[in-house]
Amino acid sequence: MPRYLVQFPPERRSETAVVEDDLLTLTINGEWLILADAQGPCYAFPASAGAIVTRIDEQPEE
């Protein structure tokens, strides 16, 4: 299951989030990063927010 850790700079650290869903995708649309599932966007933020997005799920070995 895809899982992303979204970490913001220290002044916004309280907004850090973990987002996961079986059909979760990460896309960039203009200046926005968008996490979406089968129902549509579920978490979005501007690139200027300075967040670091890391995929943290366990991916199967090939």
C-alpha positions as CSV (number, residue, x, y, z in Angstrom):
1,M,0.0,0.0,0.0
2,P,1.5,3.4,-1.0
3,R,2.3,5.5,2.0
4,Y,3.9,9.0,1.9
5,L,5.4,11.1,4.7
6,V,4.9,14.8,4.2
7,Q,7.3,16.9,6.4
8,F,7.1,20.7,6.5
9,P,9.8,23.1,7.6
10,P,10.2,23.7,11.4
11,E,7.8,26.6,11.5
12,R,5.1,24.4,10.1
13,R,6.2,21.1,11.7
14,S,2.8,20.6,13.3
15,E,1.4,20.0,9.8
16,T,3.5,16.9,9.2
17,A,1.3,14.1,7.9
18,V,1.3,10.4,6.8
19,V,-1.0,9.7,3.9
20,E,-1.8,6.1,2.8
21,D,-4.2,4.3,0.5
22,D,-4.2,1.3,-1.7
23,L,-4.7,3.5,-4.8
24,L,-2.7,6.5,-3.7
25,T,-0.8,8.5,-6.3
26,L,1.4,11.6,-6.2
27,T,1.2,14.1,-9.0
28,I,2.5,17.6,-9.6
29,N,0.1,20.0,-11.3
30,G,1.7,23.4,-11.9
31,E,2.8,24.6,-8.4
32,W,0.8,22.0,-6.5
33,L,1.7,18.6,-5.2
34,I,-1.4,16.4,-5.0
35,L,-2.0,13.1,-3.3
36,A,-5.1,11.4,-4.7
37,D,-6.9,8.1,-4.4
38,A,-9.8,6.5,-6.3
39,Q,-12.2,9.1,-4.9
40,G,-10.0,12.1,-6.1
41,P,-7.6,14.4,-4.4
42,C,-7.2,13.8,-0.6
43,Y,-4.2,16.0,0.3
44,A,-2.7,18.9,-1.7
45,F,-0.2,21.7,-0.9
46,P,1.8,24.3,-2.9
47,A,5.4,23.5,-3.8
48,S,6.3,26.8,-2.1
49,A,5.4,25.3,1.2
50,G,8.8,23.7,1.4
51,A,7.6,20.2,2.3
52,I,9.7,17.1,1.8
53,V,7.6,14.2,0.5
54,T,9.1,10.7,1.1
55,R,7.5,7.4,0.1
56,I,7.8,5.2,3.2
57,D,5.8,2.1,2.4
58,E,7.6,-1.3,2.0
59,Q,7.9,-1.9,-1.7
60,P,8.3,-5.5,-2.9
61,E,11.7,-6.6,-4.0
62,E,12.1,-7.4,-7.7
